[in-house]
Amino acid sequence: MINARRKDKFIIIILVISMLLFSIGMPVSFVASANESAISSFEASAKAADKQGASKMALLAAVDVQGMINTAIAEGRSKLTIPPGTYRLEPKSGSTILNIANANNLEIVATGVTIIGTKLTRAIAVTGSSNVKISGMIINYDPLPFTQGRVQTVAADLSYLDIKLDAGYPRELYSRLAIYDPATRFQKRGINHLWGTTAAWNANGTMRITLTGVGKNVAVGDPVTLAGGPGPGGIPHAIAVENSKGIVFTNVTVHTAPGFGFIEANSDGGTVLNGFKLIPGPIPPGATEKPLLTAIWDGIQFKTSRLGPTVENSVIQSAGDDSFSIQSGDFGVVKVQGTDIVIVLRDDSQVPRVGDRLKRFNSSPEAVVVSVQKVPRASAGIAASILQKIDTAADWTLWRFTGDNYYKIKLDRTSPFQVESFIFSPDRMGNGFTFRNNTIYSPGRGMLLKAGGGLIEGNVFRGSDKAIIVSPEAVSDSHAGAGSNLIIRNNQIIGTGYHHYMPWSDQAGAIGFASGNVTSMKAFDNIRIENNTFDSVNGLNLNLTNTSNVVVTGNKFLRTHLDTPNNNGADKGIDAKSVIWVKNAMNVTFTTNTIDRMGPFSSFAVNVQPPTSGINGANTGVIVVN
């Protein structure tokens, strides 16, 4: 039996929630136990409270959003409606503001709901869940994870910038710098990566950003952003999905994030983002300038999922780095004994699962995982010579593995893999994705793909340093992260390639395939590039390196090479003066493509370099007009 005090407390809570719902015109359907007479009583109480001038803000503050989610999950409900309003929240425990854990077949309707994170940490985490749909929510932060202002001084030797911060933006010594064009409010052309900057206060209250050459191509008055990261005790990213499947986000908006806007890792996948928007938020209190930045790092990233996502009708704007990526990687085999192997991972999200296939190349022998057990490195029985290679490996070299990520894997057959070989799981690449009818307007790569079996269709890529890069970014001779079976069609690629020049990298071209590490066979197979429009691209438009069985048909290359081209790929011998580059390729067919207004800075329409074979239509299938 409930005692009097607990009964009174329960009634007060119910009355507060019901008053809120009545005041905003919402039904109380989320209170599963309420009957008609109770609702009438609640509405009467709400009317009385309203007459006494009850504050909507105070009522919203009384709503326990996390508690509502917990109750809906515990009771197995199929639908939860969060009352509209702006909720200023921080984690009640741990480092995440709202946790959705072990939920199944749950729809969360958050139309008209804005979550303001008052601590720079993760806003939403979906873990161990299946068939969860979230719709209508807006996520923002106060304080913001970045600040912004304008250049007040450029050092004569270009070694520092003095920045006057805009009113209403955080006075924090953030140092991840980006320079903007004051006319377009987009990344300024001719500005490269500004890695390694340091920040300090000047006596007059301005901020000094120091780095050799930081002032190159910068003018007084140029807008800037300076980004940080998670706050003390916080963890990165606005939305994170892990170890889940069938998660759907519809019409969800993220204005900024202390990390990525969205990340999914180590899931069965099949995630859907429909109408997802990563766009700048409103002018913050006390400010007069609109925000220039959204997520301070990448926009959206999927990694090591079994099934790739479907992303449609979405917008990714003004992210701090890559707009969208699907990530995967390789494993090192460090011990083999019959049907048992020990592998080491480069990333703890890579752990294979029972039923996953393992192989070196797409066409090579494979084995299926029967069991997985994490093992301490010290007791895994790994040869001392291999451990020494790991311990002494430099960054971006074959044996560079950090962390204690060693796993004993039992296979369904005698291991086809040798010690010191490098393998991958095609079931942890995010294959089978769809990216359709989206708009990308961010300075980093529009897409970075380490996945295959995908459709990229009907998108607009504008302003990125590259639009679509397919590259494992790996160091082992394997098909880990090498995407094949891709269709890229009906996309518009506009004004890319004007900043973040990377002469040391083989990632070149508005659409480019790059994989210098794969040498035993072609990295990328069965590619169709069809009916795309390349407009005003700086430098190389299409890079077909290390590819096989490629069809390039019906594409239009407009207003190309009207300016001095970038030098992306120069150290790798890639010619930025070419419109199309073909090297180390076989069975590539060109039909009905046109180059309209090829400018004075181009020397080749189609530049075919050895080793190549089976190149058809390089002269007849790409026609230069005007």
N, C-alpha and C positions, 0 to 999 in steps of 0.2 A: 504494500500500500504506500502511495506517495505521501510524504509528510507535507505539512502546510506550506513550509518555505519553498520546497522544490516545486510544489504545485503552482504557487504564485509566480515563481521564476519562469516556469514553462508557459504559463498564460501570457506573461509579459512578452516573451520571445515571439510567440505566435501572433500576438496583437501587433507587434512592431512590423513583422514581415507582412502581415495582411494589410496594415496601413500603407506600407510601401507599395504593395501591388495595387491597392485601390487608387492611391494618389497618382499613379502613372498609367492607370487604365488597363492593367494587366490582370488576367485571371489568375486564380490561385491553384491551377491544375497541378502544379508541381508538388503541392502538399497532398500526398496520396491518401492520407487518412482523413482529410477534411470531408464532412458531409454538408448537405445543403443548409441545415440550420446553423452549423458552425460558421459557414461562409457568411450568412446573413448577419450573424453576431459580429464577425470580424469587420464587415463593411460598415456596420453601425458605429463600431468603435473608431474606425478610420475616419468617418465623417466627423465624429466628435473631436478627434485629435486635430483634424484639418481646420476646424473652426477655431481651435486654440492656437493655430499658426505653427503646427509641427513642421520642422525643417526636413525637406527631402534629402538634403545632404546628410543630416544626422541619421535618417532612416537607412540610407544606403550604407553608411558606415556600420550599421548594426547587422547587415546581412553577411553571413559567413559563407562566402562563395566556396571555399575549400570544403567546408562542412556539408554543403549541399551536394557537391560532387561525391564526397565520401559516402553519403547516405544513398545516393542514387546507385552507386556501384554495389554497396553492401546489400541493398534490397533488390538488385537485379532489374532495375527499371529500364525501360526501352527509350525513355525520353526525359530530358531535364531542360527546363527553360529557366535561364538566369534572367532576373528582372533587369530591364534596360537601365542604364545609368553609367556614371563614371566611378570606378572603384580604384582608390589609391591603396595599393597593397604591397606588402613585403612578405617574405617567407615567415610562416608561423614556426616552422622548424626546418632544419636542413638549409639547403641553398636554392630551392626552387619555390617560386611564388605559388603556382598551382600545379599539383600533381594529379595525374590521371593514371592510376596504376591498377593493373589486373582488371580492366574493364572489358566487358564483352557485349556487343550488340547494343550500344548506347549512342543515342543522338543527343548532343548538347547544343541547344539553340541559344545563341548569344547575340541576336539581332539587337542593335542599339547599345551594346555593352562595350565600354572602353576600359581596359585594364591599364592603369598607370603604375608601372613598377617604381617604387620609391627607393629601391636598392638595385644597384647595377649587378644583376644576376639573372639567371634563367627565369623566364616568365611562365612557360608551360612545358611540362615533361609528360610524354605519353610513353609508358613502359609496360611491357608484358601484357599488352592489350590486343584485341582483335575487333574489327568491324565497329570502330568508333568514328562518329561523324561530328565535326565541330563546324558551326556556321555563324557568320555575322560578326565575329569578334574583332575589335581593334586593340592593338597593343602599342603602347608608347612608354617612355621613361621620363621621370623627373627626379633626379637630375639626368640630363642627357649624357651619353657616354662619349661625347665629343664636344669641342668648342669650335667657334669660328670667328673670323674677323677679317681684317684687310692689311695688306703689306704697307707699312709706314716708311720703312727704310730698306734699301738694298745695299749691302756692303760693296765698296768699290772693287774689291777683289772677289766678289760673289760668294764669300765664305759664310755669310749669315744674312738673315732677314729679321727685321724687327716688326712685330705684329701688334696692332691695336685690336683687342678683342671687341666684338660687338656687344652692345648692352643686352642683358638678358640671357647670355650664354655663360656656361661655367667658367670660373677663373681657376682653371686647373692646368698644371704643367704637362699637358698631353703633347706628344711629340711626333705622332704618325701624321705626316704632312701631306696635303694635296693642294695644288694650286689651280684656280679656276679662272676662266675667261669672264670678265665683268659683264660682257654683252650677252653671252649664252648661259652663264652660270653653270657651265659644264667644264670638265677637265680641260685645262688650257693646252692647246696644241704645242708640240715641241718640248714638252716637259717629260722627263724620264722618271724612272723609279727613284724616289728620294729616301732610300733606306739608310738607316744609321743616324738620323738626326737626333740632336739633343736640345733640350729646352731649359731656359732659365729666365727669371724675372729681371727686367731692367729697373733702375731706380725710379723711372717715371711711370711704372705700371704696365709698360708694354712687355711683350714676351720676345726673347731672342731665340731664334732657331738657327742652330749652327751645323754646317756640313760643308765640306769642300765642294764648291760649285753649285751650292743650293740656289744661288741667285740667277743662274743661267736662264735666260728667256723669261724672267720675272720682272714685272713693272710695279712701281708704287701704285697702290690702289687695287691691285689684284685681290680678289677674295681668296681666303684659305680656310681649310678645316684642319683641325688637329685632334686626332682620335686617341683614345686610351684603351680601355678594356674592361673586364669585370671589376667591380669594386672590391674592397677588403672582404674576404669570406665569400665572395660571389663566384659563380661559374659561368662560362660563356654561353652565348646564343639565346635568342628570344624563344624559339620553339625547338624542342628536341623530341624525336621519336626513336625508341630503341626497343629491340626485341619484340616487335609487334608486326601485325599484318592487317591489311584491309582498312587503313586509316584514311579518312577523307576530311579535307579542309575546304570548305566552300565559302567564298566571299569573306575571307579573313584578310585583314590588313595589318601589316607591321610597319610602323613608322621609323623605328630605329632599333638597334640591338647592341648589347655589349659583346659582340662577336659576330656570328652568322645570323641572318634573319631566320633561317630554318635549316635544321640538319636532321638526317635520319641515318642511323648506323646499326649494322648487325641485326637486321630485321628480315622477316620473310618477304616484306615489301608489298607491292601492289598499291602503294600509297597514291592517292589522288589529290592534286591541288587544282581546284577549278575556281577561277575568279580570285586567286590569291594575289595580293598587292603588297609589294615592298616599295613604298613611296614616301617622300618626305612628309613630315607631319606639319601641324599648324605652327604658326609663330609662337614661340614660348612666352610665358608671362614676363613682362618687362622688356621684351625685345621688339625691334621693328623690322628685322631682316628674317626672311624665310629660311628654314634649314636647308643646307646644301647637301647633306649626307644622310643616308639611311643606315643600313647595317655597316658597322665600322670595318668589318672584314668581308668575307664572301656574302653573296646574297642567299643562295639556296644550294645546299650540298646533300647528295645521297652517297653513302659509302657502304660497300660490302653487303649489299642487300641481295636476297635471292632473286627477286623479281623487280625489274625497274619500275619507276613511277610513271604516272600519267599526269602531265602538267599542261593545262589548257586555259586559254582565255585569261592569262595572268600577266602581271606587269612587274618587272624588276628594274628599278630606277635608282641611280646614284649610290650604288653599293661601293664599299671601300676597296674591293678587289674583284675577283671573278663573280660574274652574275649567277651562273648555274654550272654545277659540275656533278658528274657521277664518278666516284673514285673506287679503285680497287688496286690490288697489288700482288706481289709474289711472296712465296715462302722459301726459306732455305732448308734443305734436307741435311740434318747434321748427324743422323744415326739411322742405320737400316739393319733390321734383324728379322728375316722371314717376312711375316705379314705385318710387322710392327715398324713404324718409323718415328723419329723425333724430328719435329720441325721447329723453326724459330720464325717469329712474325716481326714485321716492321711496324705493325700497328696493332694494338690490342683489340681493335674492332674486327680484325680479320679472322677470328677463330672459326675454323670450319665446323660444320655440324654433321651429325649422323645422316647419311644419305647423300652428302655432297660428293661430287666427283672431283678428283685431282688428276692433273696432267701437266705436261710441259708445253706442248703445242696442241692446237686444235685437232690436228690429225694424228697425234701420237697416242700410244697406249695410255689407258686411264685405269684408276682404281677408285673404289667407293669407300667412304669412311664408314666404319662399323662402330667405333667408339672413340671418344676424345677425353683425354685426361691431362690437366695441366701438371707439369713436373718442375721441380726446382732445377735450375741449371746445374748446381753443384752435384746433384745425384742422378743426372740424366744419362750418365755414361758416355758423354761426348768426348771425342779425342782431343787431347791437349792442343794439337796443331790447329784444329778448327777453332777452338776457343781463342787461341792467339790471333787468328785472322779477324775474329769478331772484335776483340779488344783493341786492336791496332788499326782498324779500318777508318779511313777518313770519310767525311761527309760525301754523299752522293757516289759512293763506291760500292762494289758488289757485296761486301761482307759487313756493311754498316747496319747493324741491328742494335737498337737501344732498348733497354728495359728487360725485365725477366719474363719474356713471353715465349716460353718453351712448352710444347705440347707433344704428348705421346699419342700417336694415331694408330689404331688398328684398322687394317684394310681388309677388303673382301677377297683378297688374293695375295700371293707373294708379291712383294713390292716391285713394280717395274722401274722404280727410281733408284738412282745410285746416290751414295753419300757425296755431298757437295754439289748436288744438282739443285736447280731452282724450278719450282712448280707453282701452280695456281689452281684455283677452283673456278670453273666457269659458272658455278652456281652461287658465287659470291661477287659477281661483277655488276649487278644491276642490269643485266641484259633484259631485252623485251620492253624497253621504255617507249613512251610517246611524248613528244614535246611539240605542241601544236597551238597555233593562233595566239602566240604570246608576243609581248612587246618588251624589248631589252634596250635600255638607254643608260649604260654604265660604262666607266672608263676601262675596267679590266676586260678579261676575255669574256665574250658573251656566253660561250659554252666551252667547257673542258670535259672531254669524254674519255673515259677508260672503260667503256661498255660498248656492247654491240646489240644486234637484233633490234635496232631502234628506228623510229620514224621522227624526222624533224621537218615539220611542214607548216607553211603559212605564217611564219613568224617574221617580225621586223627586228633586225639587229642594227642599232644606230650608235655610232660614236665609240664603239669598243676598240681596244688596240688590235684585237682580232675577233672575228665573229664566232667561228666554230673551229676549235682545235681538237683533233682526235689524236691522243698521244698517251702512252702508258707512263711517261715520265719515269721510266724505270732504267735499271742498269743491267739486268740479267737478260740472257738470250732465251727468251720464252715468249709465249703469247699472253702473259699476265698483263691485263689492262689494255690489250690491243683490240680495239673494237672492229668487228667485221659485220657484214650483213646490215648495212646502213642505207636508208633512203633519205636523201636531203632534197626537198623539192618545194617549189612555190614560196621561197623565202625572199625577203628584201634585205639587202645588206648595204647600208648607207653610211658613207663617211667614216669608215674604219681605218685604223693604221696610222693615226697622226700623233701618237705619243707612246711612251713606254717602249722605246726601241730596244731590241735585244739581239745584237749582232752575234753574240756567243751561242745562241740557241737555234736549234733546227725548227722551232715553232715559228713559221713564217706563213704569210698569206691570210687573206680574209677568211677563207676556208683552207685549212691545212692539215696534212697527215704527217706526223713526225714520230720517228722511232728508230734512232740510230743504234739502239742496243740490240735490236732483233736482226741477226745476220744469217741464221741458218735457213730461213725461208722468209717469204714476204710477210710483213706484219699485218696488213689490212687487206681483206678479201671481200669481194662481192659488194661493191659500192655503187650506188646510183645517185647522180647529181643532176637534177632535172628542173628546168623551168624556174631557176632562181634569177634574181636581178641583182647585179653588183653595180652600185652607183657611187661614183666619186670616191672610190677606194684609193688610199695612198699606198703605192708600191704593189707588190705581188697580190694578185686576186685569188688564184687557186693553186695550191701546192699539192701535187700528187707524188709523194715520195714513199717508196717501200710499199707499193700497192699492187694489187692484182685484180683482174676481172672488174674493171671500172667502166661505167657508161656515163658520159657527160653529154647531155642533150638538151637543147631548147633553152639554154641559158643566155642572158643578155649581160654584157659588160659595158656599162655606160660611163662616159667621161672619166676614163682611167688615165693615170699618169699625166695629169695636168700640172702637177707640182713635183718638186724634187722628191724622189721616193725615200722611204725609210730604209734602214740598213738591217732589218730583221733577217737573220740567217746568214749574214755576210761571212762570218768566220767559218761557216759550213759550206761555203761555195754556192749558196743560193742567190740567184740573180733577181734582185728586187725590181729591175727594169722590165722583167717579163710580165705579161698578163697571166699566163699559165705556165707552170713549171712541172716537168715530168722527169723523174729520175729513179733509177732502181725499180722500175715498174714493168709489168707485163700484162698484155691483153687489156689495153685501154682504148676505148672507142669514143670518138667525138662526132656528133651529128647536130646539124642545124643550130649551132651556137653563133652569136654575132658579137662583135666588138664595135661599138658605136662611139666615134670620137676618141680614138686612141691618141693620147697626147704626145708631146715632144720628148717626154722623159722615158718613153718605152722603146726598147730595141727589138723585142720579140713578142709576137702574139702567142705562139706556143713554142716553148723552149724545151726540146727533148734532149736529155743528156744520158749517156751510157752509165750503167748497164740498163738497157731496155730491150723489150721484144714485144711484138704483136701490137704496135701502136698504129691505130687506124684512124684516118680522118684528121690528122694534125694539120694538114694543109687545106683540106676541103670541108671539114666539119666545123671550122671556126673561121668565119668570114669577117673581115674588117670593112666597115662602111663609114662614110663621112670622115 
